[in-house]
């Protein structure tokens, strides 16, 4: 199917290219036409006025550019001596490569002279090439096929015809934009009216924003280039500023193309190297600032394309449609990404080309630990901490990642060595991220009653989550400790010795559920006055039914998230403090 679509795009490019350009122009002109309609100007008149102004502007720019280019070609022979002197002043200027470069300059001068009627160089060239003028060098004979006048007219009128087709398409799209939108929704919607409406609005907003911002940035970019080149002394500086504005719409290749001619002129016009260095520095520094600072700040995530997707799209559309494909590559790819977000069958486009993370932070963290890459796993957490709190890090990244490990262990797809690496790495990363080291119950100072004691229900995963909870409680000012995994009798003995205010049983389903119930029953039977809570982290089942099955006391609770647990503990500790005061 993809091959058929690509073949159709390539074979029918004569139709698709003007149509795509017309759609692009219609998106740009729709706000202007809508504004004119609001001030009581009929739509047809508003469309013709806007299109006429646009065509006039394009024609004026083209005429002005051609005049400046003709002026440049007439001045080109005067730069020959400076360029030759600069070439010969280079070290090793007598080698064959620089000799060829000098000959190329001579040939370029002859071509320009022959293309300029009435010039003395053209006359001399014709005389020197006349039959018999150089007896020592026989004149080469080349058979030139007769020129077909119809082909010449076709080559000359081809761009004009294409421009006319684009203008006609643009006018008709603007006239029936609502009808065209409705037909597209009916064709592509497939019953998903809401999704297609959102997709069209999203694509239109993204492309409009991209085009307007790109036009603004490129216009200012070209203005700066033209002004700076004028002060440097480069001839026809306004021409190169305009060229920089237009060429910068081309991804990647535009800025180097815009810089090429001004740099060559700086070498040909001035005898020294300072002007050339200033010109190179101007383009390099300005492009560096715009590409790495200005555009990321302005565009943000509104385009929705990854940098690699922009590069691949530029190559793909250029191979299919040539130069127009390079111009249209970014808007067309934006449309594909938006369709991938709203059409399930095209979701792979959004995954491949979009800039949004395809893996959530907890999945990224777990995946890097599966790959035994502790360094990148730590980097995932550090990046998350730049925007989120420690509590959110523990509750939204670490605990869900450990839950994924428990699920894989339940399916027997996680070997014991990998399990140990995941749990040990998580402990080490937590210790690195925190200021104070992890102190288990056996190493803690005794002699005073603690507020909360965290005990694991079954294995290392439950213990690690207990460490996370105790750290958060310490941050909130409570006295909290955790017990490392041991036999049930050993853990019960340590709880009895410590006599905490609250005991939290940490359990990660599905394995630890029954163990948490057995541990709770024994602990409650041994210390009936002790306040106990059971935490089934990331549990998505029936909480009330599970609490009933575990036979929890009325004042004891079953919780599944960190915020719930922290809130309950804070409330219970406050209640205990008030009870002691009374």
URLIN-V811879 format. One line per field, one symbol per residue. phi: phi as a letter, one per 30 degrees, with the letter a starting at -180 (. if undefined). A space follows every 10 residues. Layout:
phi: ???
This chain:
phi: .ddddddddd dcddcddddd ddddddddde edddddddci ceeddddddd dddddddddd dddddddddd dddddeddcd dddddddddd didddddddd dddddddddd dddddcdidd ddddddddcd eidbddcddd cbdcdddded ddddddcedd dddddddded dddddcdddd dddddddcdh icdddddddd dddddddedd dddddddddd dddddddddd ddjddhdddd dddddddddd diddeddddd dedddddddc ddcddddddd dedddddddd dcbddedddh cddicdeddd dddddddddd cieedddded eddedddddd dccedcdddd ddcdcdddcd eddedddddd dicdddddde ddddddcbdd dddddcbddd dddddddddd dicbdddded ddddddddde dddcdcddcd edcddcjbdc dbbcbddbbd dddddddedd ddddddjdcb bbcddadddd ddddddddhd dbccdcbcdc dddddddddd ddddddbddd dbbcccdidc cddddddddd hddddcbcbb bdeddddddd dddddddddd dd
